[in-house]
Amino acid sequence: MAVTNEHFQAALQASNPSALRETVVEVPNVSWDDIGGLETVKRELRETVQYPVEHPEKFEKFGMSPSKGVLFYGPPGCGKTLLAKAIANECQANFIGVKGPELLTMWFGESEANVRDIFDKARQSAPCVLFFDELDSIATQRGSSS
């Protein structure tokens, strides 16, 4: 029995890097058509994220650099996660969803290490949409008088 390059290529398609096994990395199956309404937001996301991924040569031609990130904010249930999954799908990018409280530990330095690990995993699975959810549960409101 001989292992050929075709065997190797098939194995690459069927496996994930071992460093990513404990984090769910996937290309979601949510499309723009699955999102009712929010037409203005979808258009802005297409212009800000999707077009630079699909047409990088046009941005380079005019000396423009694409956006490095997008901040979604709003109350629970307004479609932030669905929008993030849709943009990942439309760009054929991996998606990593992280809930804010999952990053926190009581051990000194571990929370920071968790954040570094998440960003390392996102780099390893690039292109990737890294979505932090529920950050309001771990951060206090700035500018409050208390």
Helices and strands as residue ranges (DSSP letters): H 5-14, G 18-20, G 32-34, H 39-45, I 46-50, H 51-54, H 56-61, H 80-90, E 94-99, H 100-103, H 110-124, E 128-133, G 135-137
